Amino acid sequence: MNNVMKNTVEYNNKAILELQAAMKKTKNIRMYKRYSVVLKHLQGFQNKVIAEMEGLEEHAVGSYIKSIKSMG
């Protein structure tokens, strides 16, 4: 595995752990749903599949991902 792929995997693992922690901490249902969408995205699910799993429109999934990523 080259360094770029290794760094990407490490970043995703760190982001996944942070999202899981945020999901446990939040009491806001809307934020929990957004975190769940981004978590599934980082786990490799396609937006269409995430939308079906979460009961959302595909464009909403894209918006959630974009919003959370812009927050860091």
C-alpha positions as CSV (number, residue, x, y, z in Angstrom):
1,M,0.0,0.0,0.0
2,N,1.5,3.4,-1.0
3,N,1.7,6.4,1.4
4,V,-1.3,8.2,-0.1
5,M,-3.6,5.2,0.3
6,K,-2.3,4.6,3.9
7,N,-2.9,8.2,4.9
8,T,-6.4,8.0,3.4
9,V,-7.2,4.9,5.3
10,E,-5.9,6.4,8.5
11,Y,-7.9,9.6,7.9
12,N,-11.1,7.6,7.3
13,N,-10.5,5.5,10.4
14,K,-10.0,8.6,12.5
15,A,-13.1,10.3,11.0
16,I,-15.2,7.2,11.6
17,L,-14.2,7.1,15.3
18,E,-14.9,10.8,15.6
19,L,-18.3,10.4,14.0
20,Q,-19.2,7.4,16.2
21,A,-18.2,9.5,19.3
22,A,-20.3,12.4,18.1
23,M,-23.3,10.1,17.5
24,K,-23.1,8.8,21.1
25,K,-22.8,12.3,22.5
26,T,-25.6,14.2,20.5
27,K,-29.1,14.3,21.7
28,N,-30.2,16.1,18.5
29,I,-32.0,13.6,16.2
30,R,-31.2,15.7,13.0
31,M,-27.5,15.7,13.8
32,Y,-27.5,12.0,14.6
33,K,-29.1,11.3,11.2
34,R,-26.5,13.5,9.4
35,Y,-23.6,11.8,11.3
36,S,-25.1,8.4,10.3
37,V,-25.2,9.4,6.7
38,V,-21.6,10.6,6.6
39,L,-20.5,7.5,8.6
40,K,-22.0,5.3,5.9
41,H,-20.3,7.4,3.2
42,L,-16.9,6.9,4.9
43,Q,-17.6,3.2,5.1
44,G,-17.9,3.1,1.3
45,F,-21.6,3.1,0.7
46,Q,-22.9,5.0,-2.4
47,N,-25.2,7.9,-1.9
48,K,-28.1,6.1,-3.6
49,V,-27.7,3.2,-1.2
50,I,-27.4,5.5,1.8
51,A,-30.6,7.3,0.8
52,E,-32.5,4.0,0.7
53,M,-31.1,2.9,4.1
54,E,-31.9,6.2,5.8
55,G,-35.2,7.0,4.0
56,L,-33.9,10.2,2.4
57,E,-33.7,11.6,-1.0
58,E,-30.3,11.2,-2.8
59,H,-29.7,14.9,-3.0
60,A,-30.2,15.2,0.8
61,V,-27.5,12.6,1.3
62,G,-25.1,14.7,-0.8
63,S,-26.0,17.8,1.0
64,Y,-25.4,16.2,4.4
65,I,-22.0,14.9,3.3
66,K,-21.0,18.2,1.9
67,S,-22.2,20.0,5.0
68,I,-20.3,17.8,7.5
69,K,-17.2,17.8,5.4
70,S,-17.1,21.6,5.3
71,M,-17.3,21.7,9.1
72,G,-14.2,19.6,9.3
